[in-house]
Amino acid sequence: MGIAHRFGWSATLLRVVHVVGSIASAAFPGILVYLFLWPLIPSEAD
């Protein structure tokens, strides 16, 4: 018996939510670093 069965949720939906959440949480620090360092990236005009 898993979480989806216990709460009456779709197992497929729970798996998709878990995968998307895992990818988002892994990418989030990289996105923050990119946004923080964005002002330091030289523009094409320089």
Buried (B, 14 or more C-beta within 10 A) or exposed (E): EEEBEEEEEEEEEBEEEEEEEEEEEEEEEEEEEEEEEEEEEEEEEE
